[in-house]
């Protein structure tokens, strides 16, 4: 099983920025997809941004141009840079790995954007 440890969440004002980190206990180049999901209170978990082993990225439409997913291969860490944050970005953010039958989640980190 792959272990994922998120960090970087917190409270920020509208328009502010945060960078989330996900430390992965495996070589991320060997993983099919690593991504960030989020779940707001009373809502379903949704995909925010993903990156494949070939560095192909995808983004939820509402975060395009504001969020950037990136990788530090040497540190086996995946980041989510979040700029121009809005109150509707408030959620618990989870790191996720998908690789063949492997489907791992981190414990989540809370992001709160105040208006």
N, C-alpha and C positions, 0 to 999 in steps of 0.2 A: 504494500500500500504506500502511496506517496503522501507525505505529510506537507501541509501547506500552512504557513503562518503569516497572517496579514497584520499590517500595522499602518499607522498614518491617519486614521480617522480622527474626527474631532468636531468642534463647533466653529463655524465660520459664518461671516456675514454674506449676504447676497452680493455677488460680484467677486467674491474672494476665490482663493485657490487652495487646493490640497493635493498632496501626492500620496497615494496609497502604494504600499509595497507588499509583495507576496514572495516570501522565501520558500523555495521548493526543494524538497529533499531528494531530488533526482536531477539528472542532466536534462535541462529543459529542451535542448535541441533534439532529444530523443522522444519527446512527447508530441502527440498529434496536435492537440489544441490546448492552450492555456488561456483562461479568460477571466473576466470580472463580471459578476452578476450583482444584482441588488434586489432587495425586498423592502418595500415600504409597508408601514402598518396597514393591515387589512388588504394588502395587495399580494398578487402572485410574484414569485421570483422571476426576474427578467434578465436577459442578457444585455450587458452594457457594451462590452468590447471584448474581442477575442483576437488571438494571434496564433497562427499555425507554425509548425516547425519550419516552414518555408518562408516565414515572416509575412504571410498574408494576413492583413488585419480586416476586421469588420467592426462596425459601430452601430449602435442603436441610433435611429435617425435624430432623436432629440438631443443627442450629445455630440453629433458630428460638428467639428470645428471648435469644440470646447474641450473635449477629452482626448487624450492620447495614450495609447497603450504602447509600452516599450519593454525591451528585455535587456538584462545585463547577463550575458552568457557566462562570464567568469564567475559571477556570484550566484548563478541559478536563481535569479530574482526577476519578477515581472512587476512593472510599475503601471499605475494609472494616474497620469497627470490630469487633474480636473481644474479647469479655469472657468471664469465667469459663472460661478455656481449660482443656482437658483433654489428657492425653497422646495421646488418639486424634485430636486435631486436628493432630498433628505431620505435616507434609507440605511439599512445595514448592507454593507458591500461584502461580497464573498468572492474569494478566489476559487477557481475551478480548473481541474485537469481532466481531460478526456483523452484516453489512449487505449485503443482496442476495447477490451472489456473493463478497463479501469475507469472509474468515475469518482473522483475525490473532491471533497469540499474543505475549505478552511473554516475556521470558527466564526469568521465575520468581524467586521469593524464598522462602528457606527459613524455615519456622517450626518451632521445636522447643520442645515443652512438656515440661518435666521433672516427674517425679512426686515 
